């Protein structure tokens, strides 16, 4: 669940990104005349809900959760959150808009940092891949050179062994 903070009140969001109207009601001061259920019965809220629900591929505009520790909650899409804030008053609406703008700015900033980190990791991977490839080429060359060196060493050892055996015949007899 993601959260949004408005006037020091945490506004819960469900897995579909809808926000809790009950939390918004608390953030607005909790006045009885501003209850979410009263707002959702207004013609403007019903019209907005119908328009949002008519959009293909989007989650329902309103999701009512019954029961639970808090006694249930009503989650609505962002557009209904703003309409609810407008229904309460312009000062609260401004707070809601600023909270959404701040959340979007933070998300964009986080995305920019992640993009920069991704670019840096991609460059590091490219450089290390090139280094590993270079090491592979060197190892291949060393393998060929090693065989040649070992053959020369073995040949010289045989010649040297023969010359040692010939130069010291009496030491070999004793």
Secondary structure, DSSP 8 states (H G I E B T S, - for coil): --EEEETTEEEEB-TTS-EEHHHHHHHTT--GGG-HHHHHTSHHHHHHHHHHHTSTT---SEEEEE-TTTTEEEEE-HHHHHHHHHHH-HHHHHHHHHHHHHHHHHHHHHHHHHHHHHHHHHHHHHHHHHHHHHHHHHHHHHHHHHHHHHHHHHHHHHHHHHHHHHHTHHHHH-
